[in-house]
Amino acid sequence: MYHYETVFILTPVLSEDQAKEAVGKFRKLVKDFGGTLVHEEAWGLRKLAYQIQKKSTGHYHLFEFTAKSGNIIAELELAFKRDERVMRFLTVALDKHAVAYSEKRRAKAKAKKDAPKTENA
């Protein structure tokens, strides 16, 4: 099983609903090509480090998934290139250390989220 992480940036012209619909399309593509989504994060509308297509912000989204073969990457990246809503994307293969770090990061974020909030008296 191969582990991958993909981050893509959608154009800021999209509304929240349109961005969610685009993300849903790519989520379905990962599943259709035989991948299993392990984790997903929506980072929201963020400022870009430099302008892309004369835009200074974009909707960031992260997919972490597993697949049995590397063919899924070619298919997914072809879909990203064909979709005019995607400004940039990057897919990386994760080694065992990156997978362990990712799991640790998610567990830490979950523990922080689930921790009871204390009030200062």
Summary of the structure (lengths in Angstrom):
residues: 121
radius of gyration: 16.2
end to end distance: 51.1
largest distance: 57.2
contacts: 307
relative contact order: 0.25
helix: 40%
strand: 40%
